[in-house]
Amino acid sequence: MRTVAGFRPGTRRGAVLGVAAGALLLVPTAAAVPTARELADSVEPLTGPVGALGGPGAIVPMNERTRDGTERLATDVLFDFDRAVLRPAGRRQVLRVARAGRRRTGTLRVVGHTDGLGKDGYNRRLSRQRARAVADVLRGALADAVRVQTAGRGSADPVAPETTPGGDDDPAARARNRRVELRWARP
């Protein structure tokens, strides 16, 4: 009787070996790895129009400039939800804006805004704290000749209605209303 490493047919150890050997036979062999050319040939080009993500207004820009020169920074980029400490990405965004105004002088007004959810007093306080956080970074990055003032308006000055004409909530509009505005005073 032939044995394999101490496993004899008809014994418990032999049965284990038989099951293991049978399982090995069931394992498919590895397929050949495709070449770079085969992978490139298997890719099909995108055809047809690509639609907007989530419909119109679903993507809020990190910052936008209004006709009067006000710079609007989206607080969803600057801060975590319900916080007034700048995220690293938000800090970089504020520094980019500061570099653009580095040679300016005069007064820069930093005004925080929230959406309409929550109590008015809380929203005003949060918007003031966020404006101060942005102003602190700006003060360190702008010329000493620039005077930086802060204010918090809460939800008092929305730029978009937060409900649709049918009365449904409009999250994209709420996101646009959550912002910090930077406005240079006219000399």
C-alpha positions as CSV (number, residue, x, y, z in Angstrom):
1,M,0.0,0.0,0.0
2,R,1.4,3.3,-1.0
3,T,1.4,6.3,1.4
4,V,2.0,9.9,1.0
5,A,3.8,11.5,3.9
6,G,2.2,9.2,6.4
7,F,-1.3,9.4,4.9
8,R,-2.8,5.9,4.2
9,P,-5.9,5.4,2.0
10,G,-8.9,4.3,4.1
11,T,-7.9,6.2,7.2
12,R,-9.0,9.5,8.5
13,R,-5.7,11.1,7.4
14,G,-6.1,9.6,4.0
15,A,-9.6,11.0,3.6
16,V,-8.2,14.5,4.4
17,L,-5.6,14.1,1.8
18,G,-8.2,12.9,-0.7
19,V,-10.4,15.9,-0.1
20,A,-7.4,18.3,-0.3
21,A,-6.3,16.7,-3.6
22,G,-9.8,16.9,-5.0
23,A,-10.0,20.6,-4.1
24,L,-6.8,21.3,-5.9
25,L,-8.2,19.7,-9.0
26,L,-11.2,22.1,-8.8
27,V,-9.1,25.3,-8.5
28,P,-9.0,26.9,-12.0
29,T,-5.7,27.5,-13.5
30,A,-4.5,31.1,-13.5
31,A,-5.4,32.9,-16.7
32,A,-2.6,34.5,-18.7
33,V,-2.0,38.1,-17.8
34,P,-3.1,40.4,-20.6
35,T,-0.5,42.5,-22.3
36,A,-0.7,46.3,-22.3
37,R,-1.8,46.2,-26.0
38,E,-4.6,43.8,-25.2
39,L,-5.8,46.0,-22.3
40,A,-5.7,49.1,-24.6
41,D,-7.6,47.3,-27.3
42,S,-10.3,46.3,-24.8
43,V,-11.1,49.9,-23.8
44,E,-14.1,51.4,-25.6
45,P,-14.4,55.1,-26.1
46,L,-17.0,57.1,-24.3
47,T,-19.9,58.0,-26.6
48,G,-22.9,60.1,-26.1
49,P,-23.4,63.2,-23.9
50,V,-22.4,63.3,-20.3
51,G,-25.1,64.8,-18.0
52,A,-24.6,67.0,-15.0
53,L,-24.0,65.4,-11.6
54,G,-27.2,65.7,-9.6
55,G,-28.8,68.3,-11.8
56,P,-28.3,72.0,-12.2
57,G,-26.7,73.8,-9.3
58,A,-25.7,70.5,-7.5
59,I,-22.0,71.5,-7.6
60,V,-21.1,74.6,-5.7
61,P,-17.9,76.3,-6.8
62,M,-15.2,76.7,-4.2
63,N,-15.2,80.4,-4.8
64,E,-16.9,82.8,-7.1
65,R,-16.6,86.5,-7.8
66,T,-19.7,88.7,-8.1
67,R,-20.1,91.7,-10.5
68,D,-19.3,94.1,-7.6
69,G,-16.0,92.3,-6.9
70,T,-17.1,90.4,-3.9
71,E,-15.3,87.1,-3.5
72,R,-17.6,84.3,-2.2
73,L,-15.9,81.3,-0.6
74,A,-18.1,78.2,0.0
75,T,-17.9,77.3,3.7
76,D,-18.5,73.6,2.8
77,V,-14.9,73.7,1.5
78,L,-13.5,75.9,4.3
79,F,-15.0,74.2,7.4
80,D,-16.4,70.9,8.7
81,F,-20.1,70.8,9.4
82,D,-21.0,73.0,12.4
83,R,-17.4,74.0,13.0
84,A,-15.4,77.3,12.7
85,V,-11.9,75.9,12.4
86,L,-10.5,76.0,8.9
87,R,-9.8,72.7,7.2
88,P,-6.4,72.4,5.6
89,A,-8.0,72.7,2.2
90,G,-10.0,75.7,3.3
91,R,-6.8,77.3,4.6
92,R,-5.1,76.8,1.3
93,Q,-8.1,78.3,-0.5
94,V,-8.0,81.4,1.8
95,L,-4.3,81.8,1.2
96,R,-4.8,81.6,-2.6
97,V,-7.3,84.5,-2.3
98,A,-4.8,86.4,-0.1
99,R,-2.1,86.0,-2.7
100,A,-4.3,87.6,-5.3
101,G,-4.9,90.7,-3.0
102,R,-1.4,90.9,-1.6
103,R,-0.6,94.3,-3.2
104,R,-3.8,95.9,-2.2
105,T,-4.3,98.4,0.6
106,G,-7.3,99.6,2.5
107,T,-10.1,97.7,4.2
108,L,-11.1,94.2,3.6
109,R,-14.5,93.2,5.0
110,V,-15.0,89.5,5.8
111,V,-18.6,88.5,6.3
112,G,-19.8,85.0,7.3
113,H,-23.2,83.6,6.2
114,T,-25.1,80.4,7.0
115,D,-28.1,78.6,5.5
116,G,-31.6,79.0,7.0
117,L,-31.5,75.8,9.1
118,G,-31.1,76.2,12.9
119,K,-31.8,79.1,15.2
120,D,-31.0,82.7,14.2
121,G,-28.8,83.4,17.2
122,Y,-26.7,80.3,16.7
123,N,-26.3,80.9,13.0
124,R,-25.2,84.5,13.6
125,R,-22.6,83.3,16.2
126,L,-21.3,80.5,13.9
127,S,-21.1,82.9,10.9
128,R,-19.1,85.5,13.1
129,Q,-16.7,82.7,14.2
130,R,-16.1,81.5,10.7
131,A,-15.5,85.1,9.5
132,R,-12.9,85.5,12.3
133,A,-11.2,82.3,11.3
134,V,-10.8,83.4,7.7
135,A,-9.8,86.9,8.8
136,D,-7.0,85.5,11.0
137,V,-5.4,83.7,8.1
138,L,-5.8,86.8,5.9
139,R,-4.2,89.1,8.4
140,G,-1.1,86.9,8.4
141,A,-0.9,86.8,4.6
142,L,-1.9,90.3,3.6
143,A,0.2,93.5,3.8
144,D,0.2,95.4,7.2
145,A,-1.5,98.3,5.4
146,V,-4.7,96.2,5.1
147,R,-7.3,96.6,7.8
148,V,-9.5,93.4,8.1
149,Q,-13.0,93.7,9.5
150,T,-15.3,90.8,10.3
151,A,-19.1,90.4,10.6
152,G,-21.5,87.5,10.8
153,R,-24.9,87.8,9.2
154,G,-26.2,84.2,9.9
155,S,-29.0,83.4,7.4
156,A,-30.1,87.0,7.0
157,D,-28.7,87.6,3.4
158,P,-29.3,84.4,1.3
159,V,-28.1,84.4,-2.3
160,A,-30.5,81.7,-3.3
161,P,-34.0,80.6,-2.2
162,E,-33.7,77.4,-0.1
163,T,-36.9,75.8,-1.3
164,T,-38.0,75.0,-4.8
165,P,-41.1,76.6,-6.3
166,G,-43.0,73.5,-5.3
167,G,-42.0,74.0,-1.6
168,D,-39.3,71.2,-1.5
169,D,-36.0,71.7,0.2
170,D,-33.2,72.7,-2.1
171,P,-29.8,71.5,-0.7
172,A,-27.8,73.1,-3.6
173,A,-29.3,76.5,-2.7
174,R,-28.5,75.9,1.0
175,A,-24.9,75.1,0.1
176,R,-24.6,78.4,-1.9
177,N,-25.9,80.3,1.1
178,R,-23.3,78.9,3.4
179,R,-20.4,81.2,2.5
180,V,-17.8,83.7,3.6
181,E,-17.7,86.8,1.5
182,L,-14.6,89.0,1.1
183,R,-15.3,92.6,0.0
184,W,-12.7,95.4,-0.5
185,A,-14.0,98.8,0.7
186,R,-13.7,101.4,-2.0
187,P,-11.0,103.9,-1.2
